[in-house]
Amino acid sequence: MFGDEFFAGVDDSEQAAVLSAVEDRLRPTLFDGDTWVADYRRLRLVAGR
């Protein structure tokens, strides 16, 4: 979705292979059987001097 610039100059078949490998690696933790789950953490902090 946001990675087009990472694939600049990469042909379609190689891009498909990379995306497939990433999906395979993330499926056990980020796919619940029906949908993909966004994995992120929001950190909120206050810095002082």
C-alpha positions as CSV (number, residue, x, y, z in Angstrom):
1,M,0.0,0.0,0.0
2,F,2.8,2.5,0.9
3,G,5.8,0.7,-0.5
4,D,5.8,1.7,-4.2
5,E,9.0,3.7,-3.8
6,F,10.7,0.6,-2.4
7,F,10.0,-1.3,-5.6
8,A,11.1,1.4,-8.1
9,G,13.1,-0.4,-10.8
10,V,12.0,-3.9,-9.7
11,D,10.2,-6.0,-12.3
12,D,6.7,-7.2,-11.6
13,S,7.6,-10.9,-11.1
14,E,10.3,-10.1,-8.6
15,Q,8.0,-7.7,-6.8
16,A,5.3,-10.4,-6.6
17,A,7.9,-12.8,-5.2
18,V,8.9,-10.4,-2.5
19,L,5.3,-9.6,-1.5
20,S,4.5,-13.3,-1.3
21,A,7.5,-14.0,0.9
22,V,6.5,-11.1,3.2
23,E,2.9,-12.4,3.4
24,D,4.1,-15.9,4.2
25,R,6.3,-14.6,7.0
26,L,3.7,-12.3,8.6
27,R,0.6,-14.6,8.2
28,P,1.1,-16.5,11.5
29,T,1.0,-13.4,13.6
30,L,-1.0,-10.8,11.6
31,F,-3.7,-12.8,9.9
32,D,-6.7,-14.0,12.0
33,G,-8.1,-16.4,9.4
34,D,-10.4,-13.8,7.8
35,T,-8.6,-10.5,7.7
36,W,-5.2,-9.0,8.2
37,V,-4.6,-7.1,11.4
38,A,-2.7,-3.8,11.6
39,D,0.2,-4.2,14.0
40,Y,1.4,-0.9,15.5
41,R,2.1,0.8,18.8
42,R,1.5,4.4,19.6
43,L,4.0,5.9,22.0
44,R,3.0,9.0,23.9
45,L,5.6,10.7,26.1
46,V,6.6,14.0,27.4
47,A,10.2,15.1,27.5
48,G,11.6,17.5,29.9
49,R,14.9,19.2,30.4
